[in-house]
């Protein structure tokens, strides 16, 4: 990116405004890709915990904290600087979820039941449709609630997961 900024400065100083605008477009594209990679990272992290929840049929404080933080970070990253539009619109998550769930299988296999299943076995056990529906429902919350109210709303929704009532009541 440093070279692009040097080229941008040079283009402006030399009056080559078309070149400068092309560099600006390139920088915008690079910025968007970096944001989407960060969103994907948090999405995979959330899906790992949703997979663990589905297979182990329980919920822990750690998993709740991770899911909640992932959603909060996605909400922050996804909202463009203008505060009125998003990098990923509410109805565009399916392709991202399909890719991320596949990426989440391997790390989840290390954690589910202390690594009882390899990634091939876990892949066969996971109900992807259910995980994606749950993830979409949680992602929808990031569009519907403010950053201030989102954590409490997430907790209310996580209680509905397998083992959620036990988690809420402090039973394990």
PyMOL commands that place a pseudoatom at each C-alpha (Angstrom):
pseudoatom trace, name=CA, resn=UNK, resi=1, chain=A, elem=C, hetatm=0, pos=[0.000, 0.000, 0.000]
pseudoatom trace, name=CA, resn=UNK, resi=2, chain=A, elem=C, hetatm=0, pos=[2.932, 2.347, 0.590]
pseudoatom trace, name=CA, resn=UNK, resi=3, chain=A, elem=C, hetatm=0, pos=[3.882, 2.179, -3.093]
pseudoatom trace, name=CA, resn=UNK, resi=4, chain=A, elem=C, hetatm=0, pos=[0.319, 2.986, -4.084]
pseudoatom trace, name=CA, resn=UNK, resi=5, chain=A, elem=C, hetatm=0, pos=[0.376, 6.098, -1.889]
pseudoatom trace, name=CA, resn=UNK, resi=6, chain=A, elem=C, hetatm=0, pos=[3.685, 7.213, -3.391]
pseudoatom trace, name=CA, resn=UNK, resi=7, chain=A, elem=C, hetatm=0, pos=[2.252, 6.663, -6.880]
pseudoatom trace, name=CA, resn=UNK, resi=8, chain=A, elem=C, hetatm=0, pos=[-0.888, 8.566, -5.918]
pseudoatom trace, name=CA, resn=UNK, resi=9, chain=A, elem=C, hetatm=0, pos=[1.125, 11.553, -4.697]
pseudoatom trace, name=CA, resn=UNK, resi=10, chain=A, elem=C, hetatm=0, pos=[3.260, 11.512, -7.839]
pseudoatom trace, name=CA, resn=UNK, resi=11, chain=A, elem=C, hetatm=0, pos=[0.211, 11.302, -10.095]
pseudoatom trace, name=CA, resn=UNK, resi=12, chain=A, elem=C, hetatm=0, pos=[-1.422, 14.273, -8.368]
pseudoatom trace, name=CA, resn=UNK, resi=13, chain=A, elem=C, hetatm=0, pos=[1.751, 16.375, -8.407]
pseudoatom trace, name=CA, resn=UNK, resi=14, chain=A, elem=C, hetatm=0, pos=[2.230, 15.639, -12.107]
pseudoatom trace, name=CA, resn=UNK, resi=15, chain=A, elem=C, hetatm=0, pos=[-1.405, 16.431, -12.890]
pseudoatom trace, name=CA, resn=UNK, resi=16, chain=A, elem=C, hetatm=0, pos=[-2.219, 12.880, -13.999]
pseudoatom trace, name=CA, resn=UNK, resi=17, chain=A, elem=C, hetatm=0, pos=[-5.636, 12.855, -12.360]
pseudoatom trace, name=CA, resn=UNK, resi=18, chain=A, elem=C, hetatm=0, pos=[-6.989, 9.839, -14.250]
pseudoatom trace, name=CA, resn=UNK, resi=19, chain=A, elem=C, hetatm=0, pos=[-4.037, 7.803, -12.947]
pseudoatom trace, name=CA, resn=UNK, resi=20, chain=A, elem=C, hetatm=0, pos=[-4.630, 9.197, -9.456]
pseudoatom trace, name=CA, resn=UNK, resi=21, chain=A, elem=C, hetatm=0, pos=[-8.293, 8.185, -9.549]
pseudoatom trace, name=CA, resn=UNK, resi=22, chain=A, elem=C, hetatm=0, pos=[-7.361, 4.693, -10.732]
pseudoatom trace, name=CA, resn=UNK, resi=23, chain=A, elem=C, hetatm=0, pos=[-5.005, 4.370, -7.749]
pseudoatom trace, name=CA, resn=UNK, resi=24, chain=A, elem=C, hetatm=0, pos=[-7.738, 5.607, -5.403]
pseudoatom trace, name=CA, resn=UNK, resi=25, chain=A, elem=C, hetatm=0, pos=[-10.056, 2.924, -6.799]
pseudoatom trace, name=CA, resn=UNK, resi=26, chain=A, elem=C, hetatm=0, pos=[-7.353, 0.303, -6.257]
pseudoatom trace, name=CA, resn=UNK, resi=27, chain=A, elem=C, hetatm=0, pos=[-6.823, 1.456, -2.664]
pseudoatom trace, name=CA, resn=UNK, resi=28, chain=A, elem=C, hetatm=0, pos=[-10.577, 1.330, -2.012]
pseudoatom trace, name=CA, resn=UNK, resi=29, chain=A, elem=C, hetatm=0, pos=[-10.680, -2.227, -3.331]
pseudoatom trace, name=CA, resn=UNK, resi=30, chain=A, elem=C, hetatm=0, pos=[-7.759, -3.246, -1.117]
pseudoatom trace, name=CA, resn=UNK, resi=31, chain=A, elem=C, hetatm=0, pos=[-9.465, -1.695, 1.911]
pseudoatom trace, name=CA, resn=UNK, resi=32, chain=A, elem=C, hetatm=0, pos=[-12.738, -3.504, 1.210]
pseudoatom trace, name=CA, resn=UNK, resi=33, chain=A, elem=C, hetatm=0, pos=[-10.929, -6.839, 0.801]
pseudoatom trace, name=CA, resn=UNK, resi=34, chain=A, elem=C, hetatm=0, pos=[-9.155, -6.338, 4.138]
pseudoatom trace, name=CA, resn=UNK, resi=35, chain=A, elem=C, hetatm=0, pos=[-12.468, -5.606, 5.848]
pseudoatom trace, name=CA, resn=UNK, resi=36, chain=A, elem=C, hetatm=0, pos=[-14.125, -8.662, 4.280]
pseudoatom trace, name=CA, resn=UNK, resi=37, chain=A, elem=C, hetatm=0, pos=[-11.204, -10.868, 5.407]
pseudoatom trace, name=CA, resn=UNK, resi=38, chain=A, elem=C, hetatm=0, pos=[-11.640, -9.598, 8.973]
pseudoatom trace, name=CA, resn=UNK, resi=39, chain=A, elem=C, hetatm=0, pos=[-15.380, -10.223, 8.842]
pseudoatom trace, name=CA, resn=UNK, resi=40, chain=A, elem=C, hetatm=0, pos=[-14.725, -13.736, 7.549]
pseudoatom trace, name=CA, resn=UNK, resi=41, chain=A, elem=C, hetatm=0, pos=[-12.309, -14.396, 10.401]
pseudoatom trace, name=CA, resn=UNK, resi=42, chain=A, elem=C, hetatm=0, pos=[-14.930, -13.457, 12.997]
pseudoatom trace, name=CA, resn=UNK, resi=43, chain=A, elem=C, hetatm=0, pos=[-17.559, -15.427, 11.086]
pseudoatom trace, name=CA, resn=UNK, resi=44, chain=A, elem=C, hetatm=0, pos=[-15.428, -18.582, 11.186]
pseudoatom trace, name=CA, resn=UNK, resi=45, chain=A, elem=C, hetatm=0, pos=[-14.767, -18.040, 14.898]
pseudoatom trace, name=CA, resn=UNK, resi=46, chain=A, elem=C, hetatm=0, pos=[-18.504, -17.791, 15.564]
pseudoatom trace, name=CA, resn=UNK, resi=47, chain=A, elem=C, hetatm=0, pos=[-19.242, -20.879, 13.464]
pseudoatom trace, name=CA, resn=UNK, resi=48, chain=A, elem=C, hetatm=0, pos=[-16.659, -22.952, 15.332]
pseudoatom trace, name=CA, resn=UNK, resi=49, chain=A, elem=C, hetatm=0, pos=[-18.593, -22.301, 18.533]
pseudoatom trace, name=CA, resn=UNK, resi=50, chain=A, elem=C, hetatm=0, pos=[-21.962, -22.939, 16.903]
pseudoatom trace, name=CA, resn=UNK, resi=51, chain=A, elem=C, hetatm=0, pos=[-20.624, -26.284, 15.640]
pseudoatom trace, name=CA, resn=UNK, resi=52, chain=A, elem=C, hetatm=0, pos=[-19.375, -27.144, 19.131]
pseudoatom trace, name=CA, resn=UNK, resi=53, chain=A, elem=C, hetatm=0, pos=[-22.784, -26.229, 20.525]
pseudoatom trace, name=CA, resn=UNK, resi=54, chain=A, elem=C, hetatm=0, pos=[-24.597, -28.383, 17.984]
pseudoatom trace, name=CA, resn=UNK, resi=55, chain=A, elem=C, hetatm=0, pos=[-22.422, -31.465, 18.493]
pseudoatom trace, name=CA, resn=UNK, resi=56, chain=A, elem=C, hetatm=0, pos=[-21.886, -31.208, 22.260]
pseudoatom trace, name=CA, resn=UNK, resi=57, chain=A, elem=C, hetatm=0, pos=[-25.430, -29.921, 22.910]
pseudoatom trace, name=CA, resn=UNK, resi=58, chain=A, elem=C, hetatm=0, pos=[-24.283, -27.509, 25.556]
pseudoatom trace, name=CA, resn=UNK, resi=59, chain=A, elem=C, hetatm=0, pos=[-23.269, -23.885, 25.917]
pseudoatom trace, name=CA, resn=UNK, resi=60, chain=A, elem=C, hetatm=0, pos=[-20.439, -22.422, 27.981]
pseudoatom trace, name=CA, resn=UNK, resi=61, chain=A, elem=C, hetatm=0, pos=[-19.565, -18.918, 29.145]
pseudoatom trace, name=CA, resn=UNK, resi=62, chain=A, elem=C, hetatm=0, pos=[-16.516, -19.016, 26.894]
pseudoatom trace, name=CA, resn=UNK, resi=63, chain=A, elem=C, hetatm=0, pos=[-18.545, -19.935, 23.820]
pseudoatom trace, name=CA, resn=UNK, resi=64, chain=A, elem=C, hetatm=0, pos=[-21.137, -17.257, 24.555]
pseudoatom trace, name=CA, resn=UNK, resi=65, chain=A, elem=C, hetatm=0, pos=[-18.400, -14.658, 24.983]
pseudoatom trace, name=CA, resn=UNK, resi=66, chain=A, elem=C, hetatm=0, pos=[-16.773, -15.684, 21.717]
pseudoatom trace, name=CA, resn=UNK, resi=67, chain=A, elem=C, hetatm=0, pos=[-20.018, -15.738, 19.723]
pseudoatom trace, name=CA, resn=UNK, resi=68, chain=A, elem=C, hetatm=0, pos=[-21.091, -12.411, 21.176]
pseudoatom trace, name=CA, resn=UNK, resi=69, chain=A, elem=C, hetatm=0, pos=[-17.734, -10.756, 20.555]
pseudoatom trace, name=CA, resn=UNK, resi=70, chain=A, elem=C, hetatm=0, pos=[-17.641, -12.125, 16.999]
pseudoatom trace, name=CA, resn=UNK, resi=71, chain=A, elem=C, hetatm=0, pos=[-21.060, -10.639, 16.261]
pseudoatom trace, name=CA, resn=UNK, resi=72, chain=A, elem=C, hetatm=0, pos=[-20.113, -7.294, 17.813]
pseudoatom trace, name=CA, resn=UNK, resi=73, chain=A, elem=C, hetatm=0, pos=[-16.943, -7.148, 15.729]
pseudoatom trace, name=CA, resn=UNK, resi=74, chain=A, elem=C, hetatm=0, pos=[-18.824, -8.126, 12.567]
pseudoatom trace, name=CA, resn=UNK, resi=75, chain=A, elem=C, hetatm=0, pos=[-21.338, -5.374, 13.250]
pseudoatom trace, name=CA, resn=UNK, resi=76, chain=A, elem=C, hetatm=0, pos=[-18.536, -2.791, 13.608]
pseudoatom trace, name=CA, resn=UNK, resi=77, chain=A, elem=C, hetatm=0, pos=[-16.588, -3.953, 10.577]
pseudoatom trace, name=CA, resn=UNK, resi=78, chain=A, elem=C, hetatm=0, pos=[-19.597, -4.380, 8.312]
pseudoatom trace, name=CA, resn=UNK, resi=79, chain=A, elem=C, hetatm=0, pos=[-20.945, -0.862, 8.776]
pseudoatom trace, name=CA, resn=UNK, resi=80, chain=A, elem=C, hetatm=0, pos=[-19.388, 1.503, 6.257]
pseudoatom trace, name=CA, resn=UNK, resi=81, chain=A, elem=C, hetatm=0, pos=[-17.960, 4.854, 7.335]
pseudoatom trace, name=CA, resn=UNK, resi=82, chain=A, elem=C, hetatm=0, pos=[-21.116, 6.628, 6.195]
pseudoatom trace, name=CA, resn=UNK, resi=83, chain=A, elem=C, hetatm=0, pos=[-22.971, 4.698, 8.960]
pseudoatom trace, name=CA, resn=UNK, resi=84, chain=A, elem=C, hetatm=0, pos=[-25.888, 4.002, 6.596]
pseudoatom trace, name=CA, resn=UNK, resi=85, chain=A, elem=C, hetatm=0, pos=[-24.726, 1.125, 4.400]
pseudoatom trace, name=CA, resn=UNK, resi=86, chain=A, elem=C, hetatm=0, pos=[-22.949, -2.186, 4.758]
pseudoatom trace, name=CA, resn=UNK, resi=87, chain=A, elem=C, hetatm=0, pos=[-20.158, -4.097, 3.065]
pseudoatom trace, name=CA, resn=UNK, resi=88, chain=A, elem=C, hetatm=0, pos=[-22.312, -7.232, 3.293]
pseudoatom trace, name=CA, resn=UNK, resi=89, chain=A, elem=C, hetatm=0, pos=[-26.033, -6.575, 3.039]
pseudoatom trace, name=CA, resn=UNK, resi=90, chain=A, elem=C, hetatm=0, pos=[-28.420, -8.551, 5.215]
pseudoatom trace, name=CA, resn=UNK, resi=91, chain=A, elem=C, hetatm=0, pos=[-29.534, -10.785, 2.346]
pseudoatom trace, name=CA, resn=UNK, resi=92, chain=A, elem=C, hetatm=0, pos=[-25.998, -11.512, 1.072]
pseudoatom trace, name=CA, resn=UNK, resi=93, chain=A, elem=C, hetatm=0, pos=[-24.646, -13.764, 3.831]
pseudoatom trace, name=CA, resn=UNK, resi=94, chain=A, elem=C, hetatm=0, pos=[-25.397, -17.185, 2.333]
pseudoatom trace, name=CA, resn=UNK, resi=95, chain=A, elem=C, hetatm=0, pos=[-22.263, -17.457, 0.182]
pseudoatom trace, name=CA, resn=UNK, resi=96, chain=A, elem=C, hetatm=0, pos=[-20.103, -16.147, 3.016]
pseudoatom trace, name=CA, resn=UNK, resi=97, chain=A, elem=C, hetatm=0, pos=[-21.658, -18.649, 5.437]
pseudoatom trace, name=CA, resn=UNK, resi=98, chain=A, elem=C, hetatm=0, pos=[-21.201, -21.569, 3.047]
pseudoatom trace, name=CA, resn=UNK, resi=99, chain=A, elem=C, hetatm=0, pos=[-17.511, -20.797, 2.683]
pseudoatom trace, name=CA, resn=UNK, resi=100, chain=A, elem=C, hetatm=0, pos=[-16.966, -20.022, 6.357]
pseudoatom trace, name=CA, resn=UNK, resi=101, chain=A, elem=C, hetatm=0, pos=[-18.655, -23.184, 7.634]
pseudoatom trace, name=CA, resn=UNK, resi=102, chain=A, elem=C, hetatm=0, pos=[-16.249, -25.280, 5.589]
pseudoatom trace, name=CA, resn=UNK, resi=103, chain=A, elem=C, hetatm=0, pos=[-13.345, -23.261, 6.972]
pseudoatom trace, name=CA, resn=UNK, resi=104, chain=A, elem=C, hetatm=0, pos=[-14.686, -23.744, 10.518]
pseudoatom trace, name=CA, resn=UNK, resi=105, chain=A, elem=C, hetatm=0, pos=[-14.855, -27.558, 10.393]
pseudoatom trace, name=CA, resn=UNK, resi=106, chain=A, elem=C, hetatm=0, pos=[-11.109, -28.177, 10.848]
pseudoatom trace, name=CA, resn=UNK, resi=107, chain=A, elem=C, hetatm=0, pos=[-10.578, -25.886, 13.865]
pseudoatom trace, name=CA, resn=UNK, resi=108, chain=A, elem=C, hetatm=0, pos=[-13.833, -27.120, 15.372]
pseudoatom trace, name=CA, resn=UNK, resi=109, chain=A, elem=C, hetatm=0, pos=[-12.631, -30.728, 15.068]
pseudoatom trace, name=CA, resn=UNK, resi=110, chain=A, elem=C, hetatm=0, pos=[-9.756, -29.886, 17.407]
pseudoatom trace, name=CA, resn=UNK, resi=111, chain=A, elem=C, hetatm=0, pos=[-12.136, -28.478, 20.011]
pseudoatom trace, name=CA, resn=UNK, resi=112, chain=A, elem=C, hetatm=0, pos=[-15.310, -30.578, 19.793]
pseudoatom trace, name=CA, resn=UNK, resi=113, chain=A, elem=C, hetatm=0, pos=[-15.265, -33.124, 22.608]
pseudoatom trace, name=CA, resn=UNK, resi=114, chain=A, elem=C, hetatm=0, pos=[-11.520, -32.482, 23.017]
pseudoatom trace, name=CA, resn=UNK, resi=115, chain=A, elem=C, hetatm=0, pos=[-10.737, -33.582, 19.472]
pseudoatom trace, name=CA, resn=UNK, resi=116, chain=A, elem=C, hetatm=0, pos=[-12.784, -36.784, 19.485]
pseudoatom trace, name=CA, resn=UNK, resi=117, chain=A, elem=C, hetatm=0, pos=[-13.562, -36.394, 15.771]
pseudoatom trace, name=CA, resn=UNK, resi=118, chain=A, elem=C, hetatm=0, pos=[-11.230, -35.627, 12.899]
pseudoatom trace, name=CA, resn=UNK, resi=119, chain=A, elem=C, hetatm=0, pos=[-12.368, -33.077, 10.334]
pseudoatom trace, name=CA, resn=UNK, resi=120, chain=A, elem=C, hetatm=0, pos=[-13.789, -35.767, 8.025]
pseudoatom trace, name=CA, resn=UNK, resi=121, chain=A, elem=C, hetatm=0, pos=[-15.903, -37.275, 10.796]
pseudoatom trace, name=CA, resn=UNK, resi=122, chain=A, elem=C, hetatm=0, pos=[-17.052, -33.926, 12.115]
pseudoatom trace, name=CA, resn=UNK, resi=123, chain=A, elem=C, hetatm=0, pos=[-17.955, -32.790, 8.618]
pseudoatom trace, name=CA, resn=UNK, resi=124, chain=A, elem=C, hetatm=0, pos=[-20.351, -35.740, 8.363]
pseudoatom trace, name=CA, resn=UNK, resi=125, chain=A, elem=C, hetatm=0, pos=[-21.947, -34.976, 11.743]
pseudoatom trace, name=CA, resn=UNK, resi=126, chain=A, elem=C, hetatm=0, pos=[-22.565, -31.253, 11.311]
pseudoatom trace, name=CA, resn=UNK, resi=127, chain=A, elem=C, hetatm=0, pos=[-26.010, -30.160, 10.171]
pseudoatom trace, name=CA, resn=UNK, resi=128, chain=A, elem=C, hetatm=0, pos=[-24.831, -27.288, 7.986]
pseudoatom trace, name=CA, resn=UNK, resi=129, chain=A, elem=C, hetatm=0, pos=[-28.339, -26.069, 7.218]
pseudoatom trace, name=CA, resn=UNK, resi=130, chain=A, elem=C, hetatm=0, pos=[-29.149, -25.694, 10.899]
pseudoatom trace, name=CA, resn=UNK, resi=131, chain=A, elem=C, hetatm=0, pos=[-25.837, -23.972, 11.661]
pseudoatom trace, name=CA, resn=UNK, resi=132, chain=A, elem=C, hetatm=0, pos=[-26.307, -21.557, 8.762]
pseudoatom trace, name=CA, resn=UNK, resi=133, chain=A, elem=C, hetatm=0, pos=[-29.870, -20.736, 9.821]
pseudoatom trace, name=CA, resn=UNK, resi=134, chain=A, elem=C, hetatm=0, pos=[-28.722, -20.050, 13.372]
pseudoatom trace, name=CA, resn=UNK, resi=135, chain=A, elem=C, hetatm=0, pos=[-25.806, -17.951, 12.141]
pseudoatom trace, name=CA, resn=UNK, resi=136, chain=A, elem=C, hetatm=0, pos=[-28.066, -15.960, 9.808]
pseudoatom trace, name=CA, resn=UNK, resi=137, chain=A, elem=C, hetatm=0, pos=[-30.518, -15.334, 12.635]
pseudoatom trace, name=CA, resn=UNK, resi=138, chain=A, elem=C, hetatm=0, pos=[-27.669, -14.054, 14.818]
pseudoatom trace, name=CA, resn=UNK, resi=139, chain=A, elem=C, hetatm=0, pos=[-26.202, -11.944, 12.006]
pseudoatom trace, name=CA, resn=UNK, resi=140, chain=A, elem=C, hetatm=0, pos=[-29.628, -10.392, 11.422]
pseudoatom trace, name=CA, resn=UNK, resi=141, chain=A, elem=C, hetatm=0, pos=[-29.405, -8.991, 14.949]
pseudoatom trace, name=CA, resn=UNK, resi=142, chain=A, elem=C, hetatm=0, pos=[-26.399, -6.887, 13.908]
pseudoatom trace, name=CA, resn=UNK, resi=143, chain=A, elem=C, hetatm=0, pos=[-28.645, -4.976, 11.495]
pseudoatom trace, name=CA, resn=UNK, resi=144, chain=A, elem=C, hetatm=0, pos=[-31.591, -4.667, 13.856]
pseudoatom trace, name=CA, resn=UNK, resi=145, chain=A, elem=C, hetatm=0, pos=[-29.950, -3.505, 17.093]
pseudoatom trace, name=CA, resn=UNK, resi=146, chain=A, elem=C, hetatm=0, pos=[-27.511, -0.831, 18.151]
pseudoatom trace, name=CA, resn=UNK, resi=147, chain=A, elem=C, hetatm=0, pos=[-24.026, -1.640, 19.392]
pseudoatom trace, name=CA, resn=UNK, resi=148, chain=A, elem=C, hetatm=0, pos=[-25.228, -0.702, 22.887]
pseudoatom trace, name=CA, resn=UNK, resi=149, chain=A, elem=C, hetatm=0, pos=[-28.160, -3.129, 23.032]
pseudoatom trace, name=CA, resn=UNK, resi=150, chain=A, elem=C, hetatm=0, pos=[-26.691, -5.905, 20.867]
pseudoatom trace, name=CA, resn=UNK, resi=151, chain=A, elem=C, hetatm=0, pos=[-24.862, -7.901, 23.607]
pseudoatom trace, name=CA, resn=UNK, resi=152, chain=A, elem=C, hetatm=0, pos=[-28.007, -8.365, 25.713]
pseudoatom trace, name=CA, resn=UNK, resi=153, chain=A, elem=C, hetatm=0, pos=[-30.057, -9.284, 22.642]
pseudoatom trace, name=CA, resn=UNK, resi=154, chain=A, elem=C, hetatm=0, pos=[-27.415, -11.828, 21.612]
pseudoatom trace, name=CA, resn=UNK, resi=155, chain=A, elem=C, hetatm=0, pos=[-27.543, -13.432, 25.063]
pseudoatom trace, name=CA, resn=UNK, resi=156, chain=A, elem=C, hetatm=0, pos=[-31.336, -13.687, 24.843]
pseudoatom trace, name=CA, resn=UNK, resi=157, chain=A, elem=C, hetatm=0, pos=[-30.979, -15.456, 21.495]
pseudoatom trace, name=CA, resn=UNK, resi=158, chain=A, elem=C, hetatm=0, pos=[-28.177, -17.767, 22.639]
pseudoatom trace, name=CA, resn=UNK, resi=159, chain=A, elem=C, hetatm=0, pos=[-30.411, -19.062, 25.442]
pseudoatom trace, name=CA, resn=UNK, resi=160, chain=A, elem=C, hetatm=0, pos=[-32.455, -20.675, 22.656]
pseudoatom trace, name=CA, resn=UNK, resi=161, chain=A, elem=C, hetatm=0, pos=[-29.498, -22.841, 21.559]
pseudoatom trace, name=CA, resn=UNK, resi=162, chain=A, elem=C, hetatm=0, pos=[-28.986, -26.391, 22.779]
pseudoatom trace, name=CA, resn=UNK, resi=163, chain=A, elem=C, hetatm=0, pos=[-28.005, -26.160, 26.437]
pseudoatom trace, name=CA, resn=UNK, resi=164, chain=A, elem=C, hetatm=0, pos=[-28.849, -22.468, 26.517]
pseudoatom trace, name=CA, resn=UNK, resi=165, chain=A, elem=C, hetatm=0, pos=[-31.331, -22.685, 29.372]
pseudoatom trace, name=CA, resn=UNK, resi=166, chain=A, elem=C, hetatm=0, pos=[-28.831, -24.648, 31.465]
pseudoatom trace, name=CA, resn=UNK, resi=167, chain=A, elem=C, hetatm=0, pos=[-26.177, -22.037, 30.682]
pseudoatom trace, name=CA, resn=UNK, resi=168, chain=A, elem=C, hetatm=0, pos=[-28.517, -19.212, 31.699]
pseudoatom trace, name=CA, resn=UNK, resi=169, chain=A, elem=C, hetatm=0, pos=[-29.371, -20.933, 34.978]
pseudoatom trace, name=CA, resn=UNK, resi=170, chain=A, elem=C, hetatm=0, pos=[-25.724, -21.694, 35.691]
pseudoatom trace, name=CA, resn=UNK, resi=171, chain=A, elem=C, hetatm=0, pos=[-26.196, -25.469, 35.419]
pseudoatom trace, name=CA, resn=UNK, resi=172, chain=A, elem=C, hetatm=0, pos=[-23.745, -27.522, 33.408]
for i in range(1, 172): cmd.bond("trace and resi %d" % i, "trace and resi %d" % (i + 1))
show_as sticks, trace
zoom trace
